[in-house]
Amino acid sequence: MNRSWSVRAVTPPQFEVVLAEVLGKYKGVRVRLLKRDGKWYVDTRVLWKDEGGNWHYAKKGITLHRDLWETVGTALQKAAEVANHVDGANAQPVQTVPVTEGEATVSS
């Protein structure tokens, strides 16, 4: 599999607030609301802790534009419902949400 990555300068956010943070002994997750270049995003990042006790952002995470919040939020709620009410061996899809062209890009 041949992957190509591009690196671009990231504009500092015009607005940033931490919505949730779950920190373990060495790893964690932070969810932030950001406004960058006039557009709103929800950014979920994995964190790691160095030997000095300082937290840093890892490369792992996802940033969602405002247009996708409702769709992804609904999917996460459905995942919680299935996990709480259905035996894993008998799990069936609850809902399939179509993704229209331009909403998401998957690269390999």
C-alpha positions as CSV (number, residue, x, y, z in Angstrom):
1,M,0.0,0.0,0.0
2,N,1.5,3.3,-1.0
3,R,0.4,6.3,1.0
4,S,1.2,9.9,0.4
5,W,0.8,12.6,3.1
6,S,0.8,16.3,2.7
7,V,1.7,18.7,5.5
8,R,0.1,22.2,5.6
9,A,0.5,25.1,8.0
10,V,-2.4,25.1,10.4
11,T,-4.0,28.4,11.3
12,P,-4.3,28.9,15.0
13,P,-8.0,28.7,16.2
14,Q,-9.9,31.9,16.6
15,F,-11.9,30.2,19.3
16,E,-11.2,27.1,21.3
17,V,-12.8,25.4,24.3
18,V,-12.3,22.0,25.8
19,L,-15.7,20.2,26.0
20,A,-14.5,16.9,27.5
21,E,-11.3,15.3,28.7
22,V,-10.6,11.7,29.8
23,L,-7.1,11.2,31.1
24,G,-5.6,7.9,32.1
25,K,-2.1,7.3,33.6
26,Y,-0.3,7.7,30.3
27,K,-2.9,8.3,27.6
28,G,-6.0,10.4,27.2
29,V,-8.6,11.9,24.9
30,R,-9.6,15.5,24.6
31,V,-12.7,16.9,22.7
32,R,-12.5,20.5,21.7
33,L,-14.8,23.0,19.9
34,L,-12.8,25.1,17.5
35,K,-13.4,28.0,15.1
36,R,-10.7,28.3,12.5
37,D,-10.8,30.4,9.4
38,G,-14.4,31.3,10.2
39,K,-15.6,27.6,10.3
40,W,-16.6,25.5,13.3
41,Y,-15.1,22.1,14.1
42,V,-15.2,19.5,16.8
43,D,-11.7,18.1,17.3
44,T,-11.2,14.8,19.1
45,R,-7.5,14.0,19.8
46,V,-5.6,11.3,21.6
47,L,-3.1,12.6,24.2
48,W,0.1,11.1,25.6
49,K,2.0,12.0,28.7
50,D,5.7,12.4,28.7
51,E,8.1,11.5,31.6
52,G,7.8,15.0,33.0
53,G,4.1,14.7,33.4
54,N,3.2,17.0,30.4
55,W,0.4,16.1,28.1
56,H,0.9,16.3,24.3
57,Y,-1.4,15.8,21.3
58,A,-0.7,12.6,19.4
59,K,-1.3,12.3,15.6
60,K,-4.4,10.2,16.2
61,G,-7.7,11.9,16.2
62,I,-10.5,13.2,14.1
63,T,-11.7,16.7,13.2
64,L,-15.3,17.1,12.1
65,H,-16.8,20.1,10.3
66,R,-20.1,21.4,11.6
67,D,-22.0,19.8,8.7
68,L,-21.1,16.3,10.1
69,W,-21.8,16.8,13.8
70,E,-25.4,15.6,13.8
71,T,-24.8,12.6,11.6
72,V,-21.8,11.4,13.6
73,G,-23.5,12.2,16.9
74,T,-26.5,10.1,15.9
75,A,-24.3,7.2,14.9
76,L,-22.5,7.4,18.3
77,Q,-25.8,7.3,20.1
78,K,-26.9,4.3,18.1
79,A,-23.6,2.6,18.9
80,A,-24.2,3.1,22.6
81,E,-27.7,1.7,22.3
82,V,-26.5,-1.4,20.5
83,A,-23.7,-1.9,22.9
84,N,-26.0,-1.6,25.9
85,H,-28.9,-3.6,24.6
86,V,-27.7,-6.3,22.1
87,D,-25.5,-9.3,22.6
88,G,-22.4,-8.8,20.4
89,A,-22.9,-12.2,18.7
90,N,-26.4,-11.2,17.6
91,A,-25.8,-7.6,16.8
92,Q,-27.6,-6.2,13.7
93,P,-27.1,-2.8,12.1
94,V,-29.7,-0.3,13.5
95,Q,-29.4,2.3,10.8
96,T,-27.3,2.9,7.7
97,V,-26.5,6.5,7.1
98,P,-25.7,7.3,3.5
99,V,-22.7,9.6,2.9
100,T,-23.2,11.9,-0.1
101,E,-20.2,12.8,-2.3
102,G,-18.1,15.5,-0.9
103,E,-19.0,15.0,2.8
104,A,-16.2,12.5,3.5
105,T,-13.0,11.5,1.9
106,V,-11.3,8.2,2.6
107,S,-7.7,7.7,1.3
108,S,-5.6,4.6,1.4
